[in-house]
Amino acid sequence: MLLLTTQLVAPAALAQVSGSGGVSTTTPPSGQVTTPDASGANPTTPQTLAPDGTSREEGSDEQSPEQQIEVSAPGMGDVNDDIVVIGRNIPNIVRATPQVVSVLSTEDIARTGEGDIAGALSRVTGLSVVGNGFVFVRGLGDRYSSSLLNGLPLPSPEPLRRVVPLDIFPTNLVASALVQKSYSANYPGEFGGGAINLTTRAVPEESFIQVGSSIGFDTYTTSKLGYVYDGGTADVFGYDDGTRTVPGFVKEAGVNNTGLSSSQAAALRNAETTLLQENNDIPANWGVDVSTGTSFDVGSDARIGIIAGGGITNSWRTRSATQQTAISADGALASDFTTVTTDNRILVNGLLGLGAEVGKHRFRFTNLYIHDTLKQGILGAGDLDNLGIPGPFAPIPTYIEQYTHWFERQLFTSQMVGELDFDALQVDFRGAYANTKRKAPFERFFRYEYTAANGINDYINTLGGTTQTAQVAFSDLNEDLWTGAVDASYEINWDRPVTVSAGYAYSDAQRAASRYQFRYVGPNNGTLNDTVGQLRPDYLLSQATIGYWGINLQNISGAGANAAPAYEAALEVHAGYIQADAEVLDGVRATIGVRYEDAQQNVSLITGSGVLPGTNLNNSYLLPASTITWNFAEDMQLRLHASKTIARPQFRELAPQLYVDFDSNRQFFGNPALVDSELYNLEARYEWFFARDQRFTAAGFYKRIDNPIETIAILAPGSSTFNTGFSNAPSAILYGAEVEALKYISLDSLGDSFGGTRLLLLANYTFTQSDLKVGTQLVSSPILGAGQVQANQLFQNNAPLIGQSDHLVNGQIGLENEDTMSQATFLVTYASDRVTSRGPVIDGLRLPDLVERPGLRFDVVYRQGIRLGEDQAIEFKVEGRNLTRTRYQEFQTFDNGVRRDTNTFDLGRVITVGVSARL
């Protein structure tokens, strides 16, 4: 490997070949991908089977980096053998797999320098990251894709998603990432855009210890003004010390839909979670990680290994956003605020893995823990529609708003994988338990109003209603996911070897979620006097003030007769598949399979009157898939693919419970009437592997989607806050093309100073178009209890799907020298405008869609290694992120040319310096 961290992030796996040093010539089971040793050491010269079934060596071709990774997929466990292929010379994994895949090896991840796997995946052809770590594949949102860890699904800690956000996975835990874009029957049926399979670090062959640290500076945040609050003593590590413990009477009142008395209100912790303060010297970002591993022989044919690692990062980001809400077709404003947000994010992770080889059988036990906390302080100033825009006291803002939040997410999974090798028969089994939690206690909100009455000339909060208010909310989510699967494949040696595989998979997800929201109400459900209303938030809600004035808490969790502050949800899936893989003609390989899935999904609403039925979807599907690969030249091949897949509504989209996104100042509300989406997929792909490690690929794809789920922004009359709902559009199509080229150029001819240096040129481009097909068909209204409406009242015909950019561009230029252990990489990313939400419907009028403009970003990563000995080294790394200072922009553009910024803010350049050492 080129540099130290490339060697260390995925240390050598347990021995991948037999003790005799021979190489298996058994064809991998259908759907399986086998790779050499993840350490990067060249194994024994691999062999392939010629069309006549005899073995032959591949000649002098060396192993490519794309081979030197670990890849696992459903139906294969975690396989680490040499690549063995029926047919022509297949020099790397992208070409060897029967499906269309993109791969991020350990080396690729290290080259990008990204701290989380979502950022690294944004460099892959056809992928973009939207929001907080959710990956879109070819313009299709996270609802249309699945995320796997070592071939096993994971639950999400996000209330609005069933897909886990990938920005919570630090790259130091991930050995490789495989994105499969064409469906195969051994994958789960929820596979519209693709499947992203992350592989954790393997047990090493040799003992090692690695330590690393980093410090980062954000030009817009570090040592600048931000807004923070005290919280607890353990906040710096991302854990609550008990300050935010929620009393039992809060949950009881939430379940029973009752309020809280004055004595109960006074018992709630106050100043630590309420008082927002200026900080003119926001700290720098920092991180620390450590990992170690070893392995040893047991007896004559067994080997045991262990790997452990962990780390913590603490980062800050301040942004000053313009947040406007338009209320009419000419862009007239309902609200206009400038909001300053300071985020402190703390990510703690840990990995413990055990591995064993017994003869040709392999076993792996993996435990992963991730704890992700966001501590957030927000201060906003602006005007609302009830007093006009601008406010009567302009240039003084009419309102001051303050928020203090604590979002604590946690993921834990324990996985067991076994791979049993009985020569022609291969049997894999997998089982896992995963749990996710999200806790958001004491979500505080205050709104003060400016008044000049009675000579006050100040902001007051008399707790008198919506314009002068104080609120607190308590959110909790817990989800358990049990999964299990068994797969078997058998090689039949006819005139041409045929591998037949079959398997069964089971998953059971159980989620419980609640959000209880309360509003402080003045004496006798009235208001405080103006003098008390001038108190700062912690004094306003002090025990003395609450006790003297008799302030209580009104329960405002519900949003209608059918709304629920809490829900329980479940999704149980039974699936089976059969698949065959064979070379049907010289150079022509076919992979054909079908999957059967039976799923029962339900959401039950928990209200003050008991548990009410919400949604019950019980559907079965036959999902066929086929891929034909024609290896028509020594270094070229053509793939043709067709399949059917599905996408189910996510739990939160079915639950009529209020969820607030404080970044966008938008409220989300579910729709119990949503139904499954069905997708029909076609693809053709040309691949040219013109030299070692180098390739050119081009593909065209087409998808038809029946009943796609889209988000719709709704602005109720008299409101200044978006409510975002969900509805099934009748249908949509998505089509496009992608192209990628990777080329290395030796610079030895430029002189001695360039000796051993090579130039990396990598570029990929994806063009995507999507169109909603909308008429007068009846669809479910996103407004609870409104029944059905005509689709053209919610959607515009030929509008693009949510989150789809027409153009995605990635480019890398690198200079690498293995002798000097140096590497410099220049990275460019561009994404064109994409819709984030349908425009709000106001009195039957649909306003323009909300659009995000990701724009162009330029990053630089430099890595320098220093050898201290044969097995010891140090690496230094310097990263420059967003050197173009590209802003985040989300806006609406009206027919008269008026632009309204729904959420637009500046982002700084981020410079990070890190060092790691192998001891």
Secondary structure, DSSP 8 states (H G I E B T S, - for coil): --SHHHHHHS---S--S-TT---------TT------TT----S--EEE-TTS-EEE-TT----TTTSS-EEETTTEEE-S----BSS---SHHHHSSS-EEEE-HHHHHHHT-SBHHHHHTTSTTEEEETTTEEEETTB-GGGEEEEETTEE---S-TT-SS--GGGSBGGGEEEEEEE-S--TTS-SB-SSEEEEEEE----SS-EEEEEEEEEEETTTTTS-EEEE---TTGGGT---STT---HHHHHHHHHT--B-HHHHHHS--HHHH-EEEESS---EEEEEEEEEEEEEETTTEEEEEEEEEEEEEEEEEEEEEEEEE-STT--EEEEEEEEEEEEEEEEEEEEEEEEEETTEEEEEEEEEEEEEEEEEEEEEEEEGGG-SS-TTTTS-SEEEEEEEEEEEEEEEEEEEEEEEETTEEEEEEEEEEEEEEEEEEEEEEEEEEE-GGG--EEE--S-SSSSEEEEEEEEEEEEEEEEEEEEEEEEESSSEEEEEEEEEEEEEEEEEEEEEEEEE-GGGS---HHHHTS-HHHHTSHHHHHHHT-EEEE----STT--SEEEEEEEEEEEEEEEEEEEETTEEEEEEEEEEEEEEEEEEEETTEEEEEEEEEEEEEEEEEEEEEEEETTEEEEEEEEEEEE---HHHHS---EEETTTTEEE---TT---EEEEEEEEEEEEEEETTEEEEEEEEEEEEES-EEEEEE--TT--SEEEEEEE-SEEEEEEEEEEEEEEEE-GGG-GGGTTEEEEEEEEEEEEEEEEE-SS-EEE-SSTT--EEEGGGT--TT---TT--SEEEEEEEEEEETTTTEEEEEEEEEE--EEEEEEEEETTEE---EEE--EEEEEEEEEEEEE-SSS-EEEEEEEEE-TT---B-EEEE-TTS-EEESSEE----EEEEEEEEE-
